[in-house]
Amino acid sequence: MNLKNLFCTVFSLLYLITISAQQQVRENSFLAAGFSYGLAFPVGELSDRFGSNFQAGVSLDYYNLKLKGSYGIEGQFLFGDNVREDVLSGIRTADGAILASDGAYAEVFLRQRGTYLGAYINKTFFSLKKNPYAGINAGFGVGILQHKVRIQDDTNSANQFNGDYSKGYDRNTMGPAIKQSLTFQNIGRDRRLNYSIGFTITEGFTNSVRTTNFDNGFINDASRLDILIGFDAKWFLPIKDSSTLESEEFFY
C-alpha cells in the first residue's frame, strides 16, 4: 500500500506540473486526452499465472510539435478470463467443483484483474515526408504494476470467498515497473485524426501484497519479474490547443 500512496502523490504532482506548463503554453504545443485499447501477452513468471489479457487505458498527454515529443500520465485497466494458476485447487472436490454453504455446487470462476499507473515520455525519431508530425515513436515510462486473481461467485453462495476471505486466494501482487514502447504516431493537420498504434513492453518488479496463501499455506515473500508484451491502439483528442498546422508548409 505504501507504493500505491507514493504513486498517487507522484501522479498528482505530474498532473499539476502539466496544468502549470499549459498555462504558459508555447507555440506548436497542445494538451490532449488519450484513450487506448489493446491486447497483452504475459512472459516469464506472469505467464504461469495468466494467459493473454485485454488492456483499456486513459491518459493526459502534452505534445510539443516543435520538438516532436510528448510526455504525460496514463492509467490502464488489465482484464481477462485466462487464469492458469488454479488458486482454488486445494478446496475443490474430486470432480473439480466448489461446494457452496448449503452443500450444493457453487458457480465460481477465476478472472484476471490488474492496473498499470505511470508517467511517460516519448519522441518521434523517423518522420514521414508528407507529414513531419507522423512517424515512428520510441517511448519510456515508469509506474506501478498490480495484478490479482478475481474470484467470481455468480451464485453468491460460497461463504469461503466472502469479504476479506477472498484476499487469501487472490494472489494480489504489486510493485514498481518500467515500460518501453515503439509505435507509429499520426497527428492530423486539422487535429481530427490523431492516433498511435504499436508495441509496448512492461516489466514489473513485484511482490505479493498478501503474506500467506489460504489454499496451500505458502508464504509469499519471493520477488517476481512480471513482463507484459502488448499491442495497443490509441486515439487522442486535443482539449487545449495553442497552435494550428494549417498555416505550416507541407512538402509533397
Buried (B, 14 or more C-beta within 10 A) or exposed (E): EEBBEEBEEBBEEBBEBBEEBBEEBEEBBBBBBBBBEBBBBBBEBBBEBBBBBBBBBBBBBBBBBEEBBBBBBBBBEBBBBEBEEEBBEEBBEEEEEBBBEEEEBBBBEBBBBBBBBBBBBBBBEEBBEEBBBBBBBBBEBBBBBBBBBBBEBEBEBBEBBEEEEBBBBBBBBBBBBBBBBBBBBBBEBEBEEBBBBBEBBBBBEBBBBBEEBBBEEEEBEEEBEBBBBBBBBBBBEBEEBBBEBEEEEEEE
